[in-house]
């Protein structure tokens, strides 16, 4: 199944709006679920805005193992980390659902950023957030045990408020943590037994943060 292309529609991104990007300088593409995507159209490198749907971002190690880094949703962008560098990113992106993606040539965005200081500041803030996110992910993946990885993920994911975390599937969570599904089910059961969490359908609810913090030392 091939991606379909169209032009037009609104640009739902503060960064792109600050850059003054025109619609004729972008291309909207639709992709089916499961399709691999790149930050380019043909041989032309681009920055990509997710207009609808969800895109999973995987890191691939030298031994070929994949770890789910994050899932992009409406308004998120990829392809910006190497905007001013020609090095390829070592990530794999796959549509979790049917997606509509907006492609803007990197050369167009670079020129716009250099003309608009306020847009460059917005770009810097976005890159800073990505760096902070990756540091947290490295910390999580560096934990020694499966239980510590799960506890670290739950604590980090609830930092911004709220004790209820939506989990799309247990498979996606095991990929995100870099552990097997069997290990994930075992540790979820253990955390429930000690009263640290409880499950409600597709949600994980934190009951006792102190018990989760204790798991980080295990």
C-alpha positions in Angstrom: 0.0 0.0 0.0 1.6 3.3 -1.0 1.4 6.6 0.7 -0.8 9.2 -0.9 0.2 12.8 -1.3 -1.7 16.1 -1.1 -1.0 19.8 -0.5 -2.9 22.2 1.8 -4.5 22.1 5.2 -3.5 23.9 8.3 0.0 23.8 9.9 -0.6 22.9 13.5 2.9 23.7 14.9 4.1 26.7 16.8 7.6 26.3 15.4 6.4 26.1 11.8 4.0 29.0 12.4 6.8 31.1 13.9 8.9 30.3 10.9 6.3 31.6 8.5 6.3 28.3 6.5 3.9 28.5 3.6 1.6 25.6 2.7 3.0 25.3 -0.8 6.4 24.6 0.8 5.1 21.4 2.4 3.5 18.1 1.3 0.9 16.1 3.3 1.3 12.4 3.0 -1.0 9.6 4.3 0.5 6.3 5.5 -1.2 3.0 6.5 -0.6 1.3 9.8 2.6 -0.6 10.0 4.4 1.5 7.3 8.0 2.5 8.0 8.6 6.2 7.4 11.7 8.4 7.0 12.5 12.1 7.4 12.7 12.5 3.6 10.7 12.4 0.4 12.8 10.5 -2.1 16.3 11.8 -1.8 15.2 15.1 -0.3 15.7 15.3 3.5 12.9 16.9 5.5 11.3 17.7 8.8 8.1 15.9 9.5 5.0 17.0 11.5 2.5 14.4 12.7 -0.9 15.8 11.8 -2.8 12.7 12.8 -2.1 9.2 14.1 0.8 7.8 16.1 4.4 7.0 15.0 6.6 4.7 17.1 10.3 5.6 17.2 12.8 2.8 17.8 16.5 2.8 18.5 18.4 0.0 16.9 21.6 -1.3 18.6 24.6 -2.6 16.8 23.4 -6.2 17.5 20.1 -5.5 15.8 17.9 -5.3 18.9 15.2 -2.6 18.8 14.0 -0.5 21.8 10.9 1.7 21.6 12.1 5.2 22.6 8.8 7.0 22.3 5.5 7.4 20.4 4.9 10.6 18.5 1.3 11.9 18.3 -0.5 14.9 16.7 1.7 18.0 16.8 5.0 16.2 17.4 7.9 16.5 14.9 10.8 14.3 13.9 13.8 14.9 11.7 14.8 18.1 13.5 17.7 16.8 15.6 20.0 16.8 12.6 18.6 19.9 10.9 22.0 21.5 10.8 24.0 18.3 10.4 24.0 15.8 7.5 24.5 12.7 9.7 21.7 10.2 9.5 19.7 9.4 12.6 20.0 5.8 13.9 16.3 5.4 14.5 13.4 3.4 12.9 10.0 5.0 12.6 6.8 3.0 12.1 3.2 4.1 11.9 1.4 2.5 14.9 -1.9 3.7 13.3 -2.9 5.3 10.0 -1.1 8.6 9.9 -1.1 11.9 8.1 2.4 13.5 8.0 3.4 16.9 6.8 6.9 17.1 5.2 8.9 20.3 5.0 12.3 20.4 3.2 15.1 20.9 5.8 16.6 23.6 3.6 13.3 25.6 3.8 13.1 25.3 7.6 16.8 26.1 8.1 16.5 29.3 6.0 13.3 30.3 7.9 15.0 29.8 11.3 17.9 32.0 10.3 15.5 34.8 9.3 13.4 34.6 12.4 15.2 34.8 15.8 12.0 34.0 17.8 11.6 30.8 15.7 15.3 29.9 16.3 14.6 30.3 20.1 11.6 28.0 19.8 13.7 25.5 17.9 16.4 25.6 20.6 13.8 25.0 23.3 12.4 22.0 21.4 15.9 20.5 21.0 16.5 21.0 24.7 13.4 19.1 25.6 14.5 16.3 23.3 17.9 16.1 25.0 16.3 16.0 28.4 13.9 13.3 27.3 16.8 11.2 25.9 18.8 11.6 29.1 15.8 10.3 31.1 15.4 7.3 28.7 19.1 6.5 29.0 18.8 6.5 32.8 15.8 4.2 32.6 17.4 1.8 30.2 20.6 1.8 32.2 18.8 0.4 35.3 20.0 -3.2 36.1 16.7 -5.0 36.7 13.4 -5.3 34.9 11.6 -4.2 38.1 13.8 -1.1 38.4 13.2 -0.2 34.7 9.5 -0.5 35.1 9.5 1.5 38.3 11.7 4.2 36.8 9.4 4.5 33.8 6.3 4.8 36.0 7.9 7.4 38.2 9.2 9.5 35.3 6.0 9.3 33.3 4.0 10.6 36.2 6.3 13.6 37.1 4.0 16.1 35.3 1.0 15.3 37.4 -1.5 12.5 37.5 -1.1 9.0 38.9 -2.9 7.2 36.0 -0.8 6.2 33.0 -2.4 5.0 29.8 -0.6 2.1 28.2 -1.6 1.2 24.7 -0.4 -2.4 24.8 1.8 -4.5 27.1 3.9 -5.3 24.0 4.7 -1.6 23.4 5.6 -1.1 27.0 8.0 -4.1 27.0 9.6 -2.6 23.8 9.9 0.8 25.5 11.6 -0.7 28.5 13.8 -3.1 26.6 12.6 -6.2 28.5 10.6 -9.3 27.4 6.8 -9.4 27.8 7.2 -12.3 30.2 9.4 -10.2 32.4 7.0 -7.3 32.2 4.0 -9.3 33.2 6.0 -10.8 36.1 7.1 -7.4 37.4 3.7 -5.8 37.0 2.3 -8.7 39.1 5.0 -8.2 41.7 4.3 -4.4 42.0 0.6 -5.1 42.4 1.3 -7.6 45.1 3.3 -5.2 47.2 0.7 -2.5 46.7 2.8 -0.1 44.6 0.4 -0.1 41.6 -2.9 -1.4 40.4 -4.2 -1.9 36.9 -7.5 -0.6 35.5 -8.0 -1.8 32.0 -5.3 -0.2 29.8 -4.3 2.1 32.7 -1.6 1.6 35.3 -2.4 3.5 38.5 0.4 4.4 41.0 -0.7 3.6 44.5 2.5 4.1 46.5 5.4 6.1 45.0 7.7 5.3 47.9 7.5 1.6 47.1 8.3 2.3 43.5 11.3 4.4 44.5 12.5 1.5 46.6 12.4 -0.7 43.5 15.0 1.6 41.8 17.6 0.2 44.2 16.9 -3.4 43.5 
